[in-house]
């Protein structure tokens, strides 16, 4: 398919997500070695819950909660809690549009539909750091899978030449659902006293870092 057709269809998919103001989805991240077969080397399961620019996400043991006033990041592995200013709309982090810079490196773009899923594969030149980008969407134009396949090859523990693929899978989409009232509040993790944030008793053994920038 042509670049212009691809961009047009990606815009439709992106608009679908950006105009969905309330949703939840389970997200799985996999690091895959690709040789004669695919071998999963690392995997992490999480989720993204979103409502009107507030969100609650979990990935790689790191939980992020944001509402219009503040954002809290809880690192359960290193036992750190960070309080920051709100960041840009996280719903856009998974949008499938590729930048013009990426598309200029594309050698071909393939599109096919099978078993109710539409698959887009962008193939890049050998000199580019990424060999291909794959996106699968369902009949409702909701994302099901993103594959980012890197060009560099290396020898694995068995001495076989392999390359690395990052796979992000999206399952159990739920739209326009009702969240608990405290879904996007940070009171479970930190509390504000005398203008300063402190960890709650439940997270008293976590290091607290206030990274807010005052404007």
KALIN-V21729 format. One record per backbone hydrogen bond with DSSP energy under -1.0 kcal/mol. CO is the residue of the C=O (numbers start at 0). NH is the residue of the N-H. If there is no record, write none. Layout:
CO|NH, CO|NH
//
This chain:
1|5, 2|6, 3|7, 4|8, 5|9, 6|10, 7|11, 8|12, 9|13, 10|14, 11|15, 12|16, 13|17, 14|18, 16|19, 20|51, 21|175, 22|49, 23|173, 24|47, 25|170, 26|45, 27|168, 28|43, 29|166, 30|40, 30|41, 31|164, 32|38, 33|162, 36|34, 38|32, 41|30, 43|28, 45|26, 46|57, 47|24, 48|55, 49|22, 50|53, 53|50, 54|65, 55|48, 56|63, 57|46, 58|61, 60|75, 61|58, 62|73, 63|56, 64|71, 65|54, 69|66, 70|83, 71|64, 72|81, 73|62, 74|78, 74|79, 78|206, 79|74, 80|208, 81|72, 82|210, 83|70, 88|91, 89|92, 91|94, 98|102, 99|103, 101|104, 102|105, 104|124, 107|122, 109|120, 111|118, 113|116, 116|113, 117|136, 118|111, 119|134, 120|109, 121|132, 122|106, 122|107, 124|127, 128|150, 130|123, 131|148, 132|121, 133|146, 134|119, 135|143, 135|144, 136|117, 137|140, 141|137, 143|169, 144|135, 145|167, 146|133, 147|165, 148|130, 148|131, 153|161, 155|158, 159|155, 161|153, 162|33, 163|149, 164|31, 165|147, 166|29, 167|145, 168|27, 170|25, 173|23, 179|182, 181|184, 185|188, 185|189, 188|199, 190|197, 192|195, 195|192, 197|190, 199|202, 200|203, 202|205, 206|80, 208|82
//
